[in-house]
Amino acid sequence: MNHYVVVDLGFGDSGKGTVVDRLCAQGSARAVVRFNGGAQAAHNVVTVDGRHHTFAQFGSGTFTPGVRTHLSRFMLVDPLALAAEAAHLRSLGVPDAFDRLTVDASALLTTPYHRAVNRARELARGDGRHGSCGMGVGETAAYALRHAEAPRVGDCRSPLRLRKVLRRVREWALDLFPAVDVPPVDDCAEAFLAFGAGVRIVGGEFLPRLLREGPAVFEGAQGVLLDEWHGFHPYTTWSTTTFANALELLEGADALRLGVVRKYLTRHGPGPFVTEDPELDLPEPHNAHGDWQGGFRVGHFDAVALRYALDVVGGVDGLAVTHLDAPPVRMCGSYDSMERIPLYTNDLEAQERLTRRLMQARPLYDGMVTGPEDIGRALDTPVLLESYGPTSADKKGPLTSA
């Protein structure tokens, strides 16, 4: 198959970045296409020589010279966060990340005004916080659903239009939360116009041409169990985390659908987590408590939740299993209240009822997870890539080359 689509089947943080890094480092892909989410993504990559970067908007293959990043029309682009990320990459010896970046003109823009509303709204929830990343991604998506003239990347090439749409977003933010601290429109516009002048902004005809030039990895963000329609509402993301966006962008081109899972499960912030076990001693050098997301939680392998994720996405061609260097954990094959999580279609009320059921569910353990074969058997899916550490050299399996 020509291309790859990499999707996290869990709650995020399963290791998508390290999988994408391996595919690019070994020459299996020449470009990374981002197809959902925005600056709230956190895909950790560690190079063989010890450099570490948390990829948010740039593709996780950027450490490999020549690999390009394309931010598709489904991305929510934060120019200020992109600039900060590029600066960190420069400090790590990658000076040309922006030179290798293309951005679809129709992608939505995340502004400081969206971020301010996001944080104010989350704070107002008090003890009922949803675990937002605080980056304004959800507010960007919600604003665009209600306002036809939401800011888009292409506006960064038009000073008059940019100031007009930014002014409206700023007024919206202050109407909702008059006390929020937001920058003047001119300051924001100046930064966004500089972004528009410095990055290559393209139209919809660009991506098919890019895909004809060589294999690409479509890199997803967050996880299927956080999907806007199939996650456990309201502890979800405003993003389609399944293969759907990538398949639309591929327009029928062949792609291998790869589902990423950990040897054990993790979750940032509140929400159902049936196999959670705070007593598990599993060090996480790149994950910790977040000011906005909340605590970083760990638990045993949950075949019930991951079978549900496979149902949601319609199956995968194979699995990439990460963190196989961790100690053995228990295998949850069913819950005390259900053996399989029901699948609903675009019904958030049903998802919320499901969330309440899962909050009360208890795991039934029927074995241990010691290696990838246990996971492949539990999910009835072949394991195509095994990861025993953070670098590309720590991977093996049918998808790896010498």
QUIKA-V357069 format. One record per backbone hydrogen bond with DSSP energy under -1.0 kcal/mol. NH is the residue of the N-H (numbers start at 1). CO is the residue of the C=O. If there is no record, write none. Layout:
BEGIN
nh = (NH & NH)
co = (CO & CO)
END
This chain:
BEGIN
nh = (3 & 4 & 5 & 6 & 7 & 9 & 19 & 20 & 21 & 22 & 23 & 24 & 25 & 26 & 27 & 28 & 30 & 32 & 33 & 34 & 35 & 41 & 43 & 45 & 47 & 50 & 53 & 55 & 62 & 64 & 67 & 68 & 69 & 70 & 71 & 72 & 75 & 76 & 77 & 82 & 83 & 84 & 85 & 86 & 87 & 88 & 89 & 90 & 91 & 93 & 94 & 100 & 101 & 102 & 103 & 104 & 105 & 107 & 109 & 110 & 115 & 116 & 117 & 118 & 119 & 120 & 121 & 122 & 123 & 124 & 126 & 128 & 129 & 140 & 141 & 142 & 143 & 144 & 145 & 146 & 147 & 153 & 154 & 155 & 156 & 157 & 158 & 162 & 163 & 164 & 165 & 166 & 167 & 168 & 169 & 170 & 171 & 172 & 173 & 174 & 175 & 176 & 177 & 180 & 188 & 189 & 190 & 191 & 192 & 193 & 194 & 195 & 196 & 197 & 198 & 199 & 202 & 206 & 210 & 211 & 212 & 217 & 218 & 219 & 220 & 224 & 225 & 226 & 227 & 228 & 231 & 232 & 233 & 235 & 236 & 237 & 239 & 247 & 248 & 249 & 250 & 251 & 253 & 256 & 258 & 259 & 260 & 261 & 263 & 265 & 267 & 269 & 276 & 277 & 280 & 282 & 287 & 290 & 294 & 297 & 299 & 300 & 301 & 303 & 306 & 307 & 308 & 309 & 310 & 311 & 312 & 313 & 315 & 317 & 318 & 319 & 320 & 321 & 322 & 324 & 326 & 329 & 331 & 332 & 333 & 334 & 335 & 336 & 351 & 352 & 353 & 354 & 355 & 356 & 357 & 358 & 359 & 364 & 366 & 369 & 374 & 376 & 377 & 378 & 379 & 381 & 384 & 385 & 386 & 387 & 388 & 394 & 395 & 396 & 399 & 400)
co = (254 & 216 & 256 & 218 & 258 & 260 & 15 & 16 & 17 & 18 & 19 & 20 & 21 & 22 & 24 & 23 & 215 & 68 & 217 & 70 & 219 & 38 & 55 & 53 & 51 & 47 & 45 & 43 & 59 & 61 & 64 & 30 & 100 & 32 & 102 & 34 & 72 & 37 & 108 & 78 & 79 & 80 & 81 & 82 & 83 & 84 & 85 & 86 & 87 & 90 & 89 & 96 & 98 & 69 & 200 & 71 & 202 & 104 & 151 & 77 & 111 & 112 & 113 & 114 & 115 & 116 & 117 & 118 & 119 & 120 & 123 & 125 & 126 & 136 & 137 & 138 & 139 & 140 & 141 & 142 & 143 & 107 & 105 & 152 & 153 & 154 & 155 & 158 & 159 & 160 & 161 & 162 & 163 & 164 & 165 & 166 & 167 & 168 & 169 & 170 & 171 & 172 & 173 & 177 & 184 & 185 & 186 & 187 & 188 & 189 & 190 & 191 & 192 & 193 & 194 & 195 & 103 & 203 & 206 & 207 & 208 & 31 & 4 & 33 & 6 & 8 & 10 & 223 & 224 & 239 & 227 & 225 & 231 & 232 & 234 & 226 & 237 & 243 & 244 & 245 & 246 & 247 & 250 & 3 & 5 & 318 & 7 & 320 & 322 & 299 & 297 & 295 & 273 & 298 & 277 & 280 & 284 & 294 & 290 & 267 & 265 & 275 & 330 & 332 & 302 & 303 & 304 & 305 & 306 & 307 & 308 & 309 & 310 & 257 & 257 & 382 & 259 & 385 & 261 & 387 & 323 & 369 & 367 & 301 & 364 & 364 & 338 & 362 & 347 & 348 & 349 & 350 & 351 & 352 & 353 & 354 & 355 & 334 & 331 & 329 & 371 & 372 & 373 & 374 & 375 & 376 & 319 & 319 & 396 & 321 & 394 & 391 & 392 & 386 & 384 & 397)
END
